[in-house]
Amino acid sequence: MSPAPRVTARQIIDAHKELIRAARARGVKTVGAIILPMKGALFPVYSEQGEKVRPP
């Protein structure tokens, strides 16, 4: 996996809202969920920086 760009929690939240609006505009129902902690996951994407930005 290549390094992801650094983003803020606000950018993540705003992007999710944009996706939801686009889906609903096309009649697609959406279901939301929080972004879970990644420490100990089977794929190596955890970082201290990422955990600091993960929305609560």
PyMOL Python script that loads the backbone (N, CA, C, O; Angstrom):
from pymol import cmd

cmd.read_pdbstr("""\
ATOM      1  N   MET A   1       0.846  -1.177   0.000  1.00  0.00           N
ATOM      2  CA  MET A   1       0.000   0.000   0.000  1.00  0.00           C
ATOM      3  C   MET A   1       0.891   1.239   0.000  1.00  0.00           C
ATOM      4  O   MET A   1       1.872   1.317   0.739  1.00  0.00           O
ATOM      5  N   SER A   2       0.537   2.184  -0.826  1.00  0.00           N
ATOM      6  CA  SER A   2       1.319   3.413  -0.870  1.00  0.00           C
ATOM      7  C   SER A   2       0.858   4.349   0.236  1.00  0.00           C
ATOM      8  O   SER A   2      -0.275   4.253   0.709  1.00  0.00           O
ATOM      9  N   PRO A   3       1.743   5.258   0.649  1.00  0.00           N
ATOM     10  CA  PRO A   3       1.365   6.193   1.720  1.00  0.00           C
ATOM     11  C   PRO A   3       0.174   7.053   1.288  1.00  0.00           C
ATOM     12  O   PRO A   3       0.103   7.518   0.150  1.00  0.00           O
ATOM     13  N   ALA A   4      -0.735   7.246   2.203  1.00  0.00           N
ATOM     14  CA  ALA A   4      -1.907   8.087   1.928  1.00  0.00           C
ATOM     15  C   ALA A   4      -1.575   9.538   2.246  1.00  0.00           C
ATOM     16  O   ALA A   4      -0.723   9.808   3.092  1.00  0.00           O
ATOM     17  N   PRO A   5      -2.240  10.473   1.574  1.00  0.00           N
ATOM     18  CA  PRO A   5      -2.009  11.888   1.907  1.00  0.00           C
ATOM     19  C   PRO A   5      -2.507  12.178   3.312  1.00  0.00           C
ATOM     20  O   PRO A   5      -3.428  11.522   3.798  1.00  0.00           O
ATOM     21  N   ARG A   6      -1.911  13.140   3.950  1.00  0.00           N
ATOM     22  CA  ARG A   6      -2.367  13.539   5.290  1.00  0.00           C
ATOM     23  C   ARG A   6      -3.628  14.358   5.155  1.00  0.00           C
ATOM     24  O   ARG A   6      -3.686  15.317   4.384  1.00  0.00           O
ATOM     25  N   VAL A   7      -4.631  13.973   5.907  1.00  0.00           N
ATOM     26  CA  VAL A   7      -5.905  14.690   5.893  1.00  0.00           C
ATOM     27  C   VAL A   7      -6.347  14.924   7.326  1.00  0.00           C
ATOM     28  O   VAL A   7      -5.864  14.281   8.258  1.00  0.00           O
ATOM     29  N   THR A   8      -7.261  15.843   7.479  1.00  0.00           N
ATOM     30  CA  THR A   8      -7.804  16.126   8.805  1.00  0.00           C
ATOM     31  C   THR A   8      -9.097  15.339   9.004  1.00  0.00           C
ATOM     32  O   THR A   8      -9.687  14.840   8.046  1.00  0.00           O
ATOM     33  N   ALA A   9      -9.520  15.237  10.240  1.00  0.00           N
ATOM     34  CA  ALA A   9     -10.799  14.593  10.534  1.00  0.00           C
ATOM     35  C   ALA A   9     -11.927  15.328   9.818  1.00  0.00           C
ATOM     36  O   ALA A   9     -12.849  14.690   9.312  1.00  0.00           O
ATOM     37  N   ARG A  10     -11.872  16.639   9.768  1.00  0.00           N
ATOM     38  CA  ARG A  10     -12.905  17.436   9.092  1.00  0.00           C
ATOM     39  C   ARG A  10     -12.962  17.070   7.611  1.00  0.00           C
ATOM     40  O   ARG A  10     -14.056  16.964   7.055  1.00  0.00           O
ATOM     41  N   GLN A  11     -11.824  16.876   6.959  1.00  0.00           N
ATOM     42  CA  GLN A  11     -11.811  16.501   5.542  1.00  0.00           C
ATOM     43  C   GLN A  11     -12.453  15.127   5.332  1.00  0.00           C
ATOM     44  O   GLN A  11     -13.171  14.921   4.353  1.00  0.00           O
ATOM     45  N   ILE A  12     -12.199  14.196   6.241  1.00  0.00           N
ATOM     46  CA  ILE A  12     -12.790  12.859   6.140  1.00  0.00           C
ATOM     47  C   ILE A  12     -14.302  12.947   6.301  1.00  0.00           C
ATOM     48  O   ILE A  12     -15.048  12.342   5.531  1.00  0.00           O
ATOM     49  N   ILE A  13     -14.751  13.692   7.289  1.00  0.00           N
ATOM     50  CA  ILE A  13     -16.186  13.846   7.544  1.00  0.00           C
ATOM     51  C   ILE A  13     -16.867  14.523   6.361  1.00  0.00           C
ATOM     52  O   ILE A  13     -17.920  14.071   5.912  1.00  0.00           O
ATOM     53  N   ASP A  14     -16.279  15.594   5.855  1.00  0.00           N
ATOM     54  CA  ASP A  14     -16.864  16.317   4.721  1.00  0.00           C
ATOM     55  C   ASP A  14     -16.934  15.438   3.473  1.00  0.00           C
ATOM     56  O   ASP A  14     -17.913  15.497   2.729  1.00  0.00           O
ATOM     57  N   ALA A  15     -15.911  14.632   3.240  1.00  0.00           N
ATOM     58  CA  ALA A  15     -15.902  13.735   2.080  1.00  0.00           C
ATOM     59  C   ALA A  15     -17.003  12.680   2.199  1.00  0.00           C
ATOM     60  O   ALA A  15     -17.668  12.356   1.215  1.00  0.00           O
ATOM     61  N   HIS A  16     -17.191  12.148   3.404  1.00  0.00           N
ATOM     62  CA  HIS A  16     -18.264  11.173   3.609  1.00  0.00           C
ATOM     63  C   HIS A  16     -19.627  11.820   3.363  1.00  0.00           C
ATOM     64  O   HIS A  16     -20.499  11.209   2.745  1.00  0.00           O
ATOM     65  N   LYS A  17     -19.813  13.035   3.835  1.00  0.00           N
ATOM     66  CA  LYS A  17     -21.084  13.731   3.623  1.00  0.00           C
ATOM     67  C   LYS A  17     -21.334  13.960   2.126  1.00  0.00           C
ATOM     68  O   LYS A  17     -22.467  13.847   1.657  1.00  0.00           O
ATOM     69  N   GLU A  18     -20.287  14.275   1.397  1.00  0.00           N
ATOM     70  CA  GLU A  18     -20.417  14.489  -0.044  1.00  0.00           C
ATOM     71  C   GLU A  18     -20.831  13.192  -0.753  1.00  0.00           C
ATOM     72  O   GLU A  18     -21.686  13.209  -1.640  1.00  0.00           O
ATOM     73  N   LEU A  19     -20.222  12.076  -0.357  1.00  0.00           N
ATOM     74  CA  LEU A  19     -20.593  10.782  -0.934  1.00  0.00           C
ATOM     75  C   LEU A  19     -22.047  10.431  -0.614  1.00  0.00           C
ATOM     76  O   LEU A  19     -22.767   9.914  -1.467  1.00  0.00           O
ATOM     77  N   ILE A  20     -22.467  10.710   0.601  1.00  0.00           N
ATOM     78  CA  ILE A  20     -23.845  10.432   1.013  1.00  0.00           C
ATOM     79  C   ILE A  20     -24.828  11.265   0.193  1.00  0.00           C
ATOM     80  O   ILE A  20     -25.841  10.747  -0.278  1.00  0.00           O
ATOM     81  N   ARG A  21     -24.531  12.553   0.022  1.00  0.00           N
ATOM     82  CA  ARG A  21     -25.411  13.421  -0.774  1.00  0.00           C
ATOM     83  C   ARG A  21     -25.514  12.913  -2.208  1.00  0.00           C
ATOM     84  O   ARG A  21     -26.608  12.868  -2.771  1.00  0.00           O
ATOM     85  N   ALA A  22     -24.386  12.529  -2.803  1.00  0.00           N
ATOM     86  CA  ALA A  22     -24.384  12.038  -4.188  1.00  0.00           C
ATOM     87  C   ALA A  22     -25.191  10.747  -4.305  1.00  0.00           C
ATOM     88  O   ALA A  22     -25.945  10.569  -5.261  1.00  0.00           O
ATOM     89  N   ALA A  23     -25.034   9.853  -3.341  1.00  0.00           N
ATOM     90  CA  ALA A  23     -25.768   8.589  -3.370  1.00  0.00           C
ATOM     91  C   ALA A  23     -27.268   8.833  -3.234  1.00  0.00           C
ATOM     92  O   ALA A  23     -28.060   8.281  -3.998  1.00  0.00           O
ATOM     93  N   ARG A  24     -27.655   9.651  -2.273  1.00  0.00           N
ATOM     94  CA  ARG A  24     -29.074   9.921  -2.047  1.00  0.00           C
ATOM     95  C   ARG A  24     -29.714  10.619  -3.244  1.00  0.00           C
ATOM     96  O   ARG A  24     -30.880  10.378  -3.557  1.00  0.00           O
ATOM     97  N   ALA A  25     -28.949  11.485  -3.912  1.00  0.00           N
ATOM     98  CA  ALA A  25     -29.464  12.178  -5.098  1.00  0.00           C
ATOM     99  C   ALA A  25     -29.802  11.186  -6.205  1.00  0.00           C
ATOM    100  O   ALA A  25     -30.603  11.484  -7.091  1.00  0.00           O
ATOM    101  N   ARG A  26     -29.190  10.010  -6.151  1.00  0.00           N
ATOM    102  CA  ARG A  26     -29.453   8.965  -7.142  1.00  0.00           C
ATOM    103  C   ARG A  26     -30.354   7.865  -6.600  1.00  0.00           C
ATOM    104  O   ARG A  26     -30.502   6.812  -7.221  1.00  0.00           O
ATOM    105  N   GLY A  27     -30.961   8.116  -5.428  1.00  0.00           N
ATOM    106  CA  GLY A  27     -31.892   7.162  -4.853  1.00  0.00           C
ATOM    107  C   GLY A  27     -31.255   5.987  -4.136  1.00  0.00           C
ATOM    108  O   GLY A  27     -31.918   4.983  -3.875  1.00  0.00           O
ATOM    109  N   VAL A  28     -29.982   6.102  -3.817  1.00  0.00           N
ATOM    110  CA  VAL A  28     -29.275   5.019  -3.124  1.00  0.00           C
ATOM    111  C   VAL A  28     -29.332   5.276  -1.616  1.00  0.00           C
ATOM    112  O   VAL A  28     -28.986   6.362  -1.152  1.00  0.00           O
ATOM    113  N   LYS A  29     -29.765   4.284  -0.868  1.00  0.00           N
ATOM    114  CA  LYS A  29     -29.775   4.415   0.588  1.00  0.00           C
ATOM    115  C   LYS A  29     -28.355   4.237   1.101  1.00  0.00           C
ATOM    116  O   LYS A  29     -27.578   3.465   0.539  1.00  0.00           O
ATOM    117  N   THR A  30     -28.023   4.944   2.155  1.00  0.00           N
ATOM    118  CA  THR A  30     -26.677   4.865   2.724  1.00  0.00           C
ATOM    119  C   THR A  30     -26.738   4.440   4.182  1.00  0.00           C
ATOM    120  O   THR A  30     -27.716   4.697   4.884  1.00  0.00           O
ATOM    121  N   VAL A  31     -25.689   3.794   4.612  1.00  0.00           N
ATOM    122  CA  VAL A  31     -25.529   3.397   6.007  1.00  0.00           C
ATOM    123  C   VAL A  31     -24.151   3.865   6.443  1.00  0.00           C
ATOM    124  O   VAL A  31     -23.160   3.582   5.770  1.00  0.00           O
ATOM    125  N   GLY A  32     -24.076   4.571   7.547  1.00  0.00           N
ATOM    126  CA  GLY A  32     -22.798   5.092   8.016  1.00  0.00           C
ATOM    127  C   GLY A  32     -22.257   4.293   9.188  1.00  0.00           C
ATOM    128  O   GLY A  32     -22.994   3.612   9.901  1.00  0.00           O
ATOM    129  N   ALA A  33     -20.957   4.397   9.363  1.00  0.00           N
ATOM    130  CA  ALA A  33     -20.293   3.748  10.495  1.00  0.00           C
ATOM    131  C   ALA A  33     -19.030   4.526  10.818  1.00  0.00           C
ATOM    132  O   ALA A  33     -18.505   5.268   9.987  1.00  0.00           O
ATOM    133  N   ILE A  34     -18.563   4.344  12.023  1.00  0.00           N
ATOM    134  CA  ILE A  34     -17.326   5.014  12.411  1.00  0.00           C
ATOM    135  C   ILE A  34     -16.132   4.296  11.791  1.00  0.00           C
ATOM    136  O   ILE A  34     -16.230   3.135  11.393  1.00  0.00           O
ATOM    137  N   ILE A  35     -15.026   4.987  11.717  1.00  0.00           N
ATOM    138  CA  ILE A  35     -13.784   4.378  11.250  1.00  0.00           C
ATOM    139  C   ILE A  35     -13.117   3.766  12.474  1.00  0.00           C
ATOM    140  O   ILE A  35     -12.725   4.474  13.402  1.00  0.00           O
ATOM    141  N   LEU A  36     -12.995   2.459  12.464  1.00  0.00           N
ATOM    142  CA  LEU A  36     -12.456   1.752  13.623  1.00  0.00           C
ATOM    143  C   LEU A  36     -10.948   1.928  13.756  1.00  0.00           C
ATOM    144  O   LEU A  36     -10.275   2.210  12.765  1.00  0.00           O
ATOM    145  N   PRO A  37     -10.410   1.769  14.949  1.00  0.00           N
ATOM    146  CA  PRO A  37      -8.959   1.809  15.124  1.00  0.00           C
ATOM    147  C   PRO A  37      -8.312   0.701  14.297  1.00  0.00           C
ATOM    148  O   PRO A  37      -8.888  -0.376  14.145  1.00  0.00           O
ATOM    149  N   MET A  38      -7.132   0.957  13.767  1.00  0.00           N
ATOM    150  CA  MET A  38      -6.469  -0.004  12.889  1.00  0.00           C
ATOM    151  C   MET A  38      -5.314  -0.738  13.565  1.00  0.00           C
ATOM    152  O   MET A  38      -4.753  -1.661  12.976  1.00  0.00           O
ATOM    153  N   LYS A  39      -4.952  -0.358  14.764  1.00  0.00           N
ATOM    154  CA  LYS A  39      -3.820  -1.000  15.428  1.00  0.00           C
ATOM    155  C   LYS A  39      -4.106  -2.490  15.593  1.00  0.00           C
ATOM    156  O   LYS A  39      -5.145  -2.875  16.128  1.00  0.00           O
ATOM    157  N   GLY A  40      -3.181  -3.317  15.133  1.00  0.00           N
ATOM    158  CA  GLY A  40      -3.336  -4.755  15.223  1.00  0.00           C
ATOM    159  C   GLY A  40      -4.098  -5.369  14.056  1.00  0.00           C
ATOM    160  O   GLY A  40      -4.353  -6.574  14.054  1.00  0.00           O
ATOM    161  N   ALA A  41      -4.466  -4.557  13.061  1.00  0.00           N
ATOM    162  CA  ALA A  41      -5.181  -5.075  11.897  1.00  0.00           C
ATOM    163  C   ALA A  41      -4.267  -5.982  11.077  1.00  0.00           C
ATOM    164  O   ALA A  41      -3.044  -5.917  11.198  1.00  0.00           O
ATOM    165  N   LEU A  42      -4.865  -6.819  10.252  1.00  0.00           N
ATOM    166  CA  LEU A  42      -4.094  -7.759   9.437  1.00  0.00           C
ATOM    167  C   LEU A  42      -3.331  -7.090   8.303  1.00  0.00           C
ATOM    168  O   LEU A  42      -2.403  -7.681   7.751  1.00  0.00           O
ATOM    169  N   PHE A  43      -3.704  -5.884   7.952  1.00  0.00           N
ATOM    170  CA  PHE A  43      -2.967  -5.170   6.913  1.00  0.00           C
ATOM    171  C   PHE A  43      -2.322  -3.941   7.539  1.00  0.00           C
ATOM    172  O   PHE A  43      -2.919  -3.303   8.406  1.00  0.00           O
ATOM    173  N   PRO A  44      -1.112  -3.604   7.111  1.00  0.00           N
ATOM    174  CA  PRO A  44      -0.303  -2.566   7.793  1.00  0.00           C
ATOM    175  C   PRO A  44      -0.662  -1.132   7.424  1.00  0.00           C
ATOM    176  O   PRO A  44       0.061  -0.491   6.662  1.00  0.00           O
ATOM    177  N   VAL A  45      -1.750  -0.631   7.945  1.00  0.00           N
ATOM    178  CA  VAL A  45      -2.127   0.751   7.651  1.00  0.00           C
ATOM    179  C   VAL A  45      -2.164   1.625   8.902  1.00  0.00           C
ATOM    180  O   VAL A  45      -2.439   2.821   8.807  1.00  0.00           O
ATOM    181  N   TYR A  46      -1.896   1.054  10.060  1.00  0.00           N
ATOM    182  CA  TYR A  46      -1.935   1.821  11.308  1.00  0.00           C
ATOM    183  C   TYR A  46      -0.753   2.762  11.393  1.00  0.00           C
ATOM    184  O   TYR A  46       0.366   2.406  11.022  1.00  0.00           O
ATOM    185  N   SER A  47      -1.004   3.956  11.880  1.00  0.00           N
ATOM    186  CA  SER A  47       0.063   4.899  12.218  1.00  0.00           C
ATOM    187  C   SER A  47      -0.446   5.767  13.365  1.00  0.00           C
ATOM    188  O   SER A  47      -1.648   5.988  13.507  1.00  0.00           O
ATOM    189  N   GLU A  48       0.466   6.241  14.160  1.00  0.00           N
ATOM    190  CA  GLU A  48       0.082   7.133  15.257  1.00  0.00           C
ATOM    191  C   GLU A  48      -0.582   8.392  14.701  1.00  0.00           C
ATOM    192  O   GLU A  48      -1.568   8.877  15.256  1.00  0.00           O
ATOM    193  N   GLN A  49      -0.038   8.920  13.600  1.00  0.00           N
ATOM    194  CA  GLN A  49      -0.611  10.122  12.975  1.00  0.00           C
ATOM    195  C   GLN A  49      -2.044   9.861  12.531  1.00  0.00           C
ATOM    196  O   GLN A  49      -2.931  10.675  12.792  1.00  0.00           O
ATOM    197  N   GLY A  50      -2.280   8.733  11.863  1.00  0.00           N
ATOM    198  CA  GLY A  50      -3.617   8.397  11.404  1.00  0.00           C
ATOM    199  C   GLY A  50      -4.583   8.242  12.560  1.00  0.00           C
ATOM    200  O   GLY A  50      -5.733   8.672  12.466  1.00  0.00           O
ATOM    201  N   GLU A  51      -4.143   7.643  13.632  1.00  0.00           N
ATOM    202  CA  GLU A  51      -5.013   7.450  14.797  1.00  0.00           C
ATOM    203  C   GLU A  51      -5.396   8.784  15.425  1.00  0.00           C
ATOM    204  O   GLU A  51      -6.503   8.928  15.944  1.00  0.00           O
ATOM    205  N   LYS A  52      -4.490   9.763  15.384  1.00  0.00           N
ATOM    206  CA  LYS A  52      -4.788  11.088  15.940  1.00  0.00           C
ATOM    207  C   LYS A  52      -5.868  11.795  15.152  1.00  0.00           C
ATOM    208  O   LYS A  52      -6.617  12.596  15.712  1.00  0.00           O
ATOM    209  N   VAL A  53      -5.964  11.514  13.854  1.00  0.00           N
ATOM    210  CA  VAL A  53      -6.917  12.211  12.987  1.00  0.00           C
ATOM    211  C   VAL A  53      -8.229  11.457  12.855  1.00  0.00           C
ATOM    212  O   VAL A  53      -9.229  12.052  12.453  1.00  0.00           O
ATOM    213  N   ARG A  54      -8.264  10.176  13.177  1.00  0.00           N
ATOM    214  CA  ARG A  54      -9.465   9.366  13.015  1.00  0.00           C
ATOM    215  C   ARG A  54     -10.620  10.024  13.765  1.00  0.00           C
ATOM    216  O   ARG A  54     -10.522  10.274  14.967  1.00  0.00           O
ATOM    217  N   PRO A  55     -11.717  10.303  13.055  1.00  0.00           N
ATOM    218  CA  PRO A  55     -12.850  10.926  13.742  1.00  0.00           C
ATOM    219  C   PRO A  55     -13.376  10.049  14.877  1.00  0.00           C
ATOM    220  O   PRO A  55     -13.371   8.824  14.764  1.00  0.00           O
ATOM    221  N   PRO A  56     -13.823  10.660  15.956  1.00  0.00           N
ATOM    222  CA  PRO A  56     -14.342   9.879  17.090  1.00  0.00           C
ATOM    223  C   PRO A  56     -15.653   9.200  16.770  1.00  0.00           C
ATOM    224  O   PRO A  56     -16.214   8.509  17.620  1.00  0.00           O
TER     225      PRO A  56
END
""", "prot")
cmd.dss("prot")
cmd.show_as("cartoon", "prot")
cmd.util.cbc("prot")
cmd.orient("prot")
